[in-house]
Amino acid sequence: MNGQELIAAIIFGAIIGVVARIVLPGRQNIGLIGTVLVGMGAAIAGTWVSNRYDWHSSHHFTVTGRTFDWAVVGVQVGIAVLGVGLAAMLTKAFRTDRD
């Protein structure tokens, strides 16, 4: 993996994490770094799950010369929603400044 691919993975992870936070109702206090990390993990896990169970579609979109499958992106966002929800619950459970 070269520098360009690493930056693209971070940006794509951030986008997936932000989309997951938009889809998930309520407020999530996990911060930007947590959002990006959850998004990057979801991108990796979603790609693996999609390949493992052969969940692909014939609908694709292209961004800067790279082609993405809508079904794979949907699985990635779904996993990111679960990850953001879990991270928000853990953050709330282990917070030291109780209201």
Contacts in CASP RR format, 6 or more apart in sequence:
PFRMAT RR
TARGET T0000
AUTHOR 0000-0000-0000
METHOD contacts of the structure
MODEL  1
MNGQELIAAIIFGAIIGVVARIVLPGRQNIGLIGTVLVGMGAAIAGTWVS
NRYDWHSSHHFTVTGRTFDWAVVGVQVGIAVLGVGLAAMLTKAFRTDRD
1 9 0 8 1.000
8 66 0 8 1.000
9 40 0 8 1.000
9 43 0 8 1.000
10 36 0 8 1.000
10 40 0 8 1.000
12 40 0 8 1.000
12 43 0 8 1.000
13 36 0 8 1.000
13 39 0 8 1.000
13 40 0 8 1.000
13 41 0 8 1.000
13 42 0 8 1.000
13 43 0 8 1.000
14 35 0 8 1.000
14 36 0 8 1.000
14 39 0 8 1.000
16 39 0 8 1.000
16 40 0 8 1.000
16 42 0 8 1.000
16 43 0 8 1.000
16 73 0 8 1.000
16 76 0 8 1.000
16 77 0 8 1.000
16 80 0 8 1.000
17 35 0 8 1.000
17 36 0 8 1.000
17 38 0 8 1.000
17 39 0 8 1.000
17 42 0 8 1.000
17 80 0 8 1.000
17 84 0 8 1.000
18 35 0 8 1.000
19 77 0 8 1.000
19 80 0 8 1.000
20 35 0 8 1.000
20 38 0 8 1.000
20 39 0 8 1.000
20 42 0 8 1.000
20 77 0 8 1.000
20 78 0 8 1.000
20 80 0 8 1.000
20 81 0 8 1.000
20 83 0 8 1.000
20 84 0 8 1.000
21 28 0 8 1.000
21 35 0 8 1.000
21 84 0 8 1.000
23 77 0 8 1.000
23 78 0 8 1.000
23 81 0 8 1.000
24 81 0 8 1.000
24 84 0 8 1.000
24 85 0 8 1.000
24 88 0 8 1.000
28 84 0 8 1.000
28 85 0 8 1.000
28 87 0 8 1.000
28 88 0 8 1.000
28 91 0 8 1.000
29 88 0 8 1.000
29 91 0 8 1.000
29 92 0 8 1.000
29 95 0 8 1.000
30 38 0 8 1.000
30 84 0 8 1.000
30 87 0 8 1.000
30 88 0 8 1.000
30 91 0 8 1.000
34 87 0 8 1.000
35 84 0 8 1.000
38 80 0 8 1.000
38 83 0 8 1.000
38 84 0 8 1.000
38 87 0 8 1.000
39 76 0 8 1.000
39 80 0 8 1.000
41 79 0 8 1.000
41 80 0 8 1.000
42 76 0 8 1.000
42 77 0 8 1.000
42 78 0 8 1.000
42 79 0 8 1.000
42 80 0 8 1.000
42 83 0 8 1.000
43 76 0 8 1.000
43 80 0 8 1.000
45 76 0 8 1.000
45 79 0 8 1.000
46 72 0 8 1.000
46 75 0 8 1.000
46 76 0 8 1.000
46 79 0 8 1.000
47 72 0 8 1.000
47 76 0 8 1.000
49 55 0 8 1.000
49 75 0 8 1.000
49 79 0 8 1.000
50 56 0 8 1.000
50 69 0 8 1.000
50 71 0 8 1.000
50 72 0 8 1.000
50 75 0 8 1.000
50 76 0 8 1.000
55 71 0 8 1.000
55 72 0 8 1.000
55 75 0 8 1.000
56 69 0 8 1.000
56 71 0 8 1.000
56 72 0 8 1.000
57 69 0 8 1.000
57 70 0 8 1.000
57 71 0 8 1.000
59 69 0 8 1.000
59 70 0 8 1.000
59 71 0 8 1.000
60 67 0 8 1.000
60 68 0 8 1.000
60 69 0 8 1.000
60 70 0 8 1.000
61 67 0 8 1.000
61 68 0 8 1.000
61 70 0 8 1.000
62 68 0 8 1.000
END
